[in-house]
Amino acid sequence: LHLSTTFTVHTMSILLRTGTGRVQHPGRDYIDCDDDDSECTISLGSFLKRTDHKSNDLVLGPKPTFVDLVKERSDKLTALVDQLNDSLLDTHTLKFRPGCVLEELDALIAQKEKELQKLTSDSKTKTETLCQDFLEGTCTDEHCDNDHSQQQLTKWVQQFLQNLPDGYLHITQPLGKEAFLRLIQSLENIHTLVIQTITHEAMRVLCKSISLNQPTNVNTLDLSDVLIGSTMPTSVRRMVTSLQSNTTLTSLVVDKNNLGTKGTLSLLQALDTNNTLTNLSLQNNNITCEKEAVRCKHMVDLLKNSCIQYLSLALNPLGVVGVETLINPFLNGNNKIKSLDLFGTELGDDGIQELIEGLKATSSLTTLNIGWNGICESIVSVSEWLLEDSGFLTSLNVSCNPLISRIPVRLGEALRANTKLQSLDIRWTFIHDDTVLGIVESLSANGSLCFLDVTNCNLDRRVTEKIKERLKRRAAATNTRPSIPKT
């Protein structure tokens, strides 16, 4: 008696017949077993009745002894597949050689048992280290050996928040949505939050938290160099919306974000309704005023109607046009501004001359930084302003202007007469020794100057010692800490 087996693909129907031939059901696939050397091919899903079709009953011819053995192996294979949680739809294929059904099934069972043993072993030895890709929101491997549990995430947050400087948190690694949210929700007694890098998902969480005044104790947010203006332009709009309803932040730093004039104007729209933000830093954002008169006017209106008292526009190429269309209109009649940082804004002598006129229109400014602006002859105008009408200015920075060395006299004269200036920064100006000696002599007549920075001015040691001596005397007289200059 010659036996061959024929399996239909759609179910686990096994038809045992004598002789050879072809079995085909209407509308369904079939298998050929036309000779002794051919192979019968069937999907594993079909063999174990794991298909989208309705299963049929097992159809048997004359019932041979090994049919029960086939069913026994089928049941065992089914149990293994269930334990492995294996998907069988068109993913596995069985090839049965005539007369070798039981051997092929035994081999398959052995393979599945090995897979199950490996899976069990892996689960027992699985590391408890939190997956870094999961932490950053990028892990998509379902069989990742590292831990994705909420327990490990909570443990990581607790470790991250240990031994922080008082009130200061600096995030230097990208975090996924889940990790960033858990971290934000865990913050207590943190007043300054500095974020060096942030993902799109985390930015959404941050903006939502800001709109809800969370974390409640944070009053300073630093988002420098996260490129929200170039890589995440929609984040500017989200930030505006969140700041409009925020009542806890007083200081916002968005330096080096490539906002441009357009992006800066969009961000400043948050100031229209925000009544708590007093410090704003927009350094190095490629803000230009050339051919931007309309946007500059809107920026001036938003800034003047806001609560901003400390403004930094450093390292933006404003130039003379920026002074005429942005800075001076902002200063005109503004009695709230206390600090203005224009370091490295390409003003030049012409821009400084224009700026002096604007400075005369405000009486509240106490700190001014005009370093690295190519100042030369205009230092005379600055000196005359200090001498006559500098208002309440207590701190002046003219550092990194090497050409100041050509104007040696007027600054010392201004310092002799000025009675309000407390701090003067002339680093990297390569000012002459005789000029510095004039400044030193002015310390005798000046009753307010306590801090003088002459770092990298290549001064003679004797001049430096005289400066130290005068500053120590001034500090003793005013009960302040002396500012000891470096050579």
C-alpha positions in Angstrom: 0.0 0.0 0.0 1.5 3.3 -1.1 0.5 6.2 1.1 1.0 9.9 0.4 -0.2 12.9 2.3 -1.9 16.0 1.0 -2.4 19.2 3.1 -4.7 22.0 2.2 -3.1 25.4 2.9 -6.1 27.2 4.4 -6.7 24.7 7.3 -5.2 21.8 9.2 -7.1 19.4 7.1 -5.1 16.3 6.5 -6.3 13.9 3.8 -4.7 10.5 3.8 -5.4 8.7 0.5 -4.1 5.7 -1.3 -2.1 6.3 -4.4 -1.1 9.7 -5.7 -3.1 12.6 -7.0 -4.1 16.2 -6.4 -6.6 17.6 -3.9 -8.1 21.0 -4.6 -11.0 22.8 -2.9 -12.9 25.4 -4.8 -11.4 28.9 -4.3 -8.5 27.6 -2.2 -4.9 26.7 -2.7 -3.8 23.2 -3.2 -0.7 21.0 -2.9 0.8 18.6 -5.3 2.3 15.3 -4.1 2.5 13.6 -7.6 5.5 11.4 -7.0 7.6 9.9 -4.3 10.3 12.5 -4.5 8.1 15.6 -4.3 7.7 17.8 -1.2 4.3 18.8 0.3 4.4 22.5 1.3 2.0 24.1 3.8 2.1 27.2 6.0 2.5 26.6 9.7 -0.4 28.9 10.4 -2.6 26.7 8.2 -1.3 23.5 9.7 -2.3 24.7 13.2 -5.6 26.3 12.1 -4.2 29.8 12.6 -5.6 31.4 9.4 -8.4 33.8 8.6 -10.5 31.0 7.1 -12.9 28.9 9.1 -11.3 25.6 10.0 -12.6 22.4 8.7 -12.8 19.1 10.5 -9.9 16.7 10.0 -10.8 14.5 7.0 -9.3 11.1 7.1 -9.3 8.2 4.8 -8.7 4.8 6.2 -7.4 5.6 9.6 -3.8 4.5 9.8 -1.9 4.3 13.1 0.3 7.3 12.6 -2.6 9.8 12.3 -2.9 9.9 16.1 0.8 10.6 16.2 0.4 13.5 13.8 -2.4 15.0 15.9 -0.3 14.5 19.1 2.6 16.5 17.6 0.2 19.1 16.2 -1.2 19.7 19.7 2.3 19.9 21.2 3.4 22.4 18.4 0.3 24.4 19.1 1.2 24.7 22.8 4.7 25.8 22.0 3.5 28.4 19.6 1.2 29.8 22.2 4.0 30.1 24.7 6.2 31.9 22.2 3.3 34.2 21.3 4.3 33.5 17.7 2.4 35.0 14.8 1.9 32.3 12.1 0.0 33.9 9.3 2.1 33.3 6.3 5.4 33.6 8.3 6.4 30.0 8.5 6.4 27.2 5.9 6.6 23.5 6.4 8.0 21.2 3.8 7.0 17.5 4.2 8.8 14.9 2.2 6.7 11.8 1.5 7.0 9.3 4.3 8.8 11.7 6.6 5.9 13.6 8.2 6.6 12.6 11.8 10.3 13.3 11.4 9.7 16.8 10.1 7.2 17.6 12.8 9.7 16.3 15.5 12.4 18.6 14.0 10.0 21.6 14.1 9.0 20.8 17.7 12.7 20.6 18.7 13.3 24.0 17.1 10.4 25.7 18.9 11.5 24.2 22.2 14.9 25.6 21.7 13.4 29.1 21.0 11.3 28.8 24.1 14.3 27.8 26.2 16.3 30.8 24.9 13.4 33.2 25.6 13.0 31.9 29.1 16.7 32.2 29.7 16.9 35.8 28.3 14.0 36.8 30.6 15.8 35.5 33.6 19.1 37.2 32.8 17.5 40.5 31.6 19.5 43.5 32.8 17.9 46.0 35.2 19.7 48.9 33.5 17.3 51.5 32.0 17.4 51.4 28.2 19.1 54.7 27.0 17.2 54.6 23.8 13.9 54.3 25.7 15.0 57.2 27.9 15.5 59.3 24.8 12.3 58.0 23.2 13.9 56.2 20.3 13.8 52.5 21.3 11.5 50.5 19.0 12.9 47.0 19.7 10.3 44.9 21.4 13.0 42.4 22.3 15.4 44.9 23.8 17.4 43.4 26.6 17.4 46.6 28.7 14.6 47.7 31.1 11.7 49.8 30.0 9.8 49.7 33.2 8.3 52.7 35.0 10.0 51.6 38.2 13.4 51.9 36.5 12.4 55.3 35.0 11.4 56.6 38.5 14.7 55.3 39.9 16.7 57.1 37.1 14.8 60.4 37.8 15.7 60.1 41.5 19.3 59.5 40.8 19.4 62.4 38.3 18.1 64.8 40.8 20.6 63.9 43.5 23.4 66.2 44.4 22.2 69.1 42.3 23.5 72.6 42.9 21.0 74.5 45.1 18.0 75.5 42.9 19.8 74.7 39.6 19.1 71.9 37.1 21.0 71.5 33.8 19.7 69.0 31.3 22.4 68.0 28.8 21.0 64.9 27.1 17.9 64.5 24.9 14.9 62.9 26.7 11.8 61.3 25.3 8.3 62.5 26.1 7.8 60.0 28.9 11.2 60.6 30.6 11.0 64.4 30.3 7.5 64.5 31.7 8.4 62.4 34.7 11.4 64.6 35.3 9.4 67.9 35.2 6.8 66.5 37.5 9.5 65.5 40.0 11.1 69.0 40.3 11.0 70.6 43.7 13.0 73.6 45.0 14.4 74.3 41.5 14.4 78.0 40.5 16.7 77.8 37.4 16.1 75.2 34.6 18.8 75.1 31.9 18.0 72.8 28.9 20.9 72.3 26.5 19.2 69.9 24.1 15.6 69.0 23.7 13.5 66.7 21.4 10.3 67.7 19.6 8.2 65.6 22.0 9.9 67.0 25.1 9.4 70.5 23.7 5.6 69.9 23.6 5.7 68.7 27.2 7.7 71.8 28.3 5.3 74.2 26.6 2.3 72.5 28.1 4.0 72.6 31.5 4.8 76.3 31.2 1.2 77.2 30.3 0.2 75.4 33.6 2.9 77.2 35.6 4.8 74.0 36.2 7.2 73.4 37.7 5.8 76.0 40.2 9.2 77.1 41.6 11.1 77.7 38.4 11.5 81.4 37.6 14.4 81.2 35.1 14.3 79.1 31.9 17.4 78.9 29.7 16.8 77.3 26.2 20.1 78.5 24.6 21.3 76.8 21.5 18.4 74.3 21.1 17.6 75.8 17.6 13.9 76.3 18.1 14.0 78.8 15.3 15.4 76.6 12.6 14.8 72.9 13.5 11.6 73.4 15.5 9.8 76.5 14.1 6.4 75.4 15.4 7.9 75.4 18.9 8.1 79.2 18.7 4.4 79.4 18.4 3.9 76.9 21.2 6.3 78.9 23.4 4.3 82.1 22.7 1.0 80.5 23.7 2.5 79.0 26.9 4.2 82.3 27.9 1.0 84.3 27.4 -0.7 82.4 30.3 2.4 81.8 32.5 2.7 83.8 35.7 5.8 82.3 37.3 8.7 82.8 34.9 10.6 86.1 35.4 13.7 85.3 33.2 13.8 83.7 29.7 17.1 83.0 27.8 16.8 81.9 24.2 20.3 82.7 23.0 21.7 81.2 19.8 18.4 79.8 18.4 18.6 81.3 14.9 15.2 83.1 15.4 16.0 85.9 13.0 14.0 89.1 13.0 10.7 87.4 12.1 11.1 84.7 14.7 12.0 87.2 17.4 8.9 89.3 16.6 6.8 86.1 16.9 8.3 85.4 20.3 7.9 88.9 21.6 4.1 88.6 21.0 4.0 86.7 24.2 4.9 89.9 26.0 1.6 91.4 25.0 -0.2 89.6 27.8 2.7 88.4 30.0 3.1 90.6 33.1 5.8 88.7 35.0 8.7 88.4 32.5 11.3 91.0 33.3 14.6 89.5 32.0 14.9 88.6 28.3 18.1 87.4 26.5 18.1 87.2 22.7 21.8 86.9 22.1 23.2 85.7 18.8 19.8 85.1 17.0 20.7 86.8 13.7 18.4 89.8 14.4 18.9 92.4 11.7 17.2 95.7 11.1 18.2 96.4 7.5 15.0 96.5 5.4 13.1 95.4 8.5 11.6 98.8 9.6 8.0 97.4 10.0 9.0 94.5 12.1 11.3 96.7 14.2 8.5 99.1 14.9 6.3 96.2 16.1 9.2 94.9 18.3 9.6 98.3 19.8 5.9 98.5 20.7 5.9 95.1 22.3 9.1 95.7 24.3 8.0 99.2 25.5 4.6 97.9 26.6 6.1 94.9 28.4 7.6 94.5 31.9 11.1 93.9 30.5 13.8 95.5 32.6 16.9 93.5 31.5 17.4 93.1 27.8 20.3 91.5 25.9 20.6 91.8 22.2 24.3 91.0 22.1 26.0 89.4 19.1 23.2 90.4 16.7 24.3 92.4 13.7 22.2 95.5 14.4 24.6 98.2 13.2 23.7 101.9 12.9 20.3 101.1 11.4 19.5 98.9 14.5 20.2 101.9 16.8 18.0 104.2 14.7 15.0 101.8 14.2 15.1 99.6 17.3 17.3 100.6 20.2 16.7 104.4 20.4 12.9 104.1 19.9 12.9 101.5 22.7 14.9 103.7 25.0 12.9 106.9 24.3 10.8 107.7 27.4 11.4 104.2 28.8 11.8 104.5 32.5 11.6 100.7 33.2 14.8 99.5 31.5 17.6 98.9 33.9 20.2 96.8 31.9 21.0 96.9 28.2 23.5 94.5 26.6 24.7 95.5 23.1 28.0 93.6 23.2 29.2 92.8 19.6 26.3 94.4 17.7 28.5 96.1 15.1 27.7 99.6 16.1 31.0 101.3 15.3 31.6 105.0 16.1 28.6 106.1 14.2 26.3 103.7 16.0 27.7 104.7 19.4 27.2 108.4 18.6 23.5 107.6 17.8 23.2 105.5 20.9 24.3 108.3 23.2 21.4 110.4 22.1 19.0 107.6 22.9 20.6 107.0 26.3 19.9 110.6 27.2 16.2 109.9 26.8 16.0 107.4 29.7 16.8 107.9 33.3 16.4 104.3 34.6 19.4 102.6 32.9 21.9 101.3 35.5 24.0 98.8 33.4 25.3 99.2 29.8 27.5 96.9 27.8 28.9 98.3 24.5 32.0 96.0 24.4 33.4 94.7 21.1 31.8 97.4 18.9 34.8 98.9 17.2 34.8 102.0 19.4 37.5 104.6 18.7 36.8 108.3 18.6 33.3 107.8 20.0 34.8 107.0 23.4 34.9 110.8 23.7 31.1 110.9 23.4 30.8 108.1 26.0 33.1 110.0 28.3 31.2 113.2 28.0 27.9 111.4 28.6 29.5 109.9 31.8 30.6 113.4 32.7 27.4 115.2 32.1 24.2 113.1 31.7 24.7 109.4 32.5 21.7 109.3 34.7 21.8 106.4 37.2 24.4 104.4 35.4 26.4 102.3 37.8 28.1 99.7 35.5 29.8 100.3 32.1 31.5 97.7 29.9 33.6 99.0 27.0 35.9 95.9 26.8 37.3 94.4 23.6 37.6 97.8 21.9 41.4 97.9 21.2 41.1 101.3 19.4 40.2 103.0 22.7 44.0 103.3 23.3 44.1 106.2 20.9 41.9 108.4 23.3 43.8 108.4 26.5 42.6 111.4 28.5 38.8 112.1 28.3 37.7 108.9 30.1 39.8 109.6 33.2 38.4 113.1 33.4 34.9 111.7 33.2 35.6 109.3 36.0 36.9 112.1 38.3 33.6 113.9 38.0 31.2 111.0 37.9 29.7 110.1 41.3 27.5 107.1 40.4 29.6 104.7 38.4 30.7 101.7 40.5 32.0 99.2 37.9 34.1 99.8 34.8 35.3 97.0 32.5 38.1 97.9 30.0 39.5 94.4 29.4 41.3 93.8 26.1 41.5 97.5 25.2 45.3 97.6 25.3 45.0 101.0 26.9 48.3 102.8 27.6 49.8 102.9 31.1 49.6 106.7 31.3 45.8 106.4 30.5 45.4 103.8 33.3 47.4 106.0 35.7 44.9 108.8 34.9 42.1 106.4 35.8 43.9 105.4 38.9 44.3 109.0 40.0 40.6 109.5 39.3 39.9 106.9 41.9 41.0 109.4 44.6 38.5 111.9 43.5 35.7 109.5 42.5 33.7 108.3 45.5 31.9 105.5 43.9 34.1 103.3 41.6 34.9 100.0 43.3 35.4 97.6 40.5 37.9 98.1 37.7 38.7 95.3 35.3 41.9 95.7 33.3 42.5 92.1 32.3 44.8 91.5 29.3 45.7 95.2 28.9 49.4 94.5 29.1 49.9 96.9 32.0 53.2 97.5 33.8 53.3 95.7 37.1 53.7 99.0 39.0 50.5 100.3 37.5 48.7 97.1 38.4 49.9 97.4 42.0 48.7 101.0 42.3 45.2 99.9 41.0 45.1 97.1 43.6 46.1 99.5 46.4 43.5 102.1 45.4 40.7 99.5 45.1 41.5 98.0 48.5 41.3 101.5 50.1 38.0 102.1 48.3 36.6 98.8 49.4 37.6 99.4 53.0 36.0 102.9 52.9 32.7 101.6 51.4 32.7 98.2 53.2 32.7 96.3 49.9 34.8 93.4 48.5 37.7 94.8 46.4 37.9 93.8 42.7 41.6 92.8 42.2 42.6 93.2 38.5 44.6 90.7 36.5 47.4 91.6 34.3 
